Amino acid sequence: MVADLKYADIRVGDSASFSKTLAEADVYNFAGISGDFNPIHVDEEFAKTTRFGKRIAHGMVTASFISTLVGMYMPGRNALYLSQEMKFVKPVFIGDTLTATATVLEKIEEKRILVLETVIKNQDDQVVLAGKARVMKMEG
């Protein structure tokens, strides 16, 4: 279900989260959609020779969880994703359970813009992605 938060009801400090376990199919589907078949993502034998020792997920697969946060949870319906700053902090592996959280840092009233801290952590509570998003709430 898509959240339908009203701009006037959103407060600095409010947050929303969701979790998902990254499946092998997620990585292959993303490779198919994006065209990024880098062997670090799709070739186990190659990935064994890298510093990670196994395949890692595309960074943008991880980053796409922020789009889910914006469109489904914070603020949800009628949100327009304007920009994203992000830093990939740690690798994400197939089978990792990721928890993405958006926390409201600032409201820019005249433009109905929310500035969100965006953080994604793995099952070990390690930050794998950190950043900041700007989102416009179109209605409500």
Sequence and secondary structure as in RCSB ss.txt:
>XXXX:A:sequence
MVADLKYADIRVGDSASFSKTLAEADVYNFAGISGDFNPIHVDEEFAKTTRFGKRIAHGMVTASFISTLVGMYMP
GRNALYLSQEMKFVKPVFIGDTLTATATVLEKIEEKRILVLETVIKNQDDQVVLAGKARVMKMEG
>XXXX:A:secstr
   B  GGG  TT EEEEEEE  HHHHHHHHHHH    HHHH HHHHHTSTTSS B  HHHHHHHHHHIIIIISS
BTTEEEEEEEEEE S  BTT EEEEEEEEEEEEGGGTEEEEEEEEE TTS EEEEEEEEEEE   
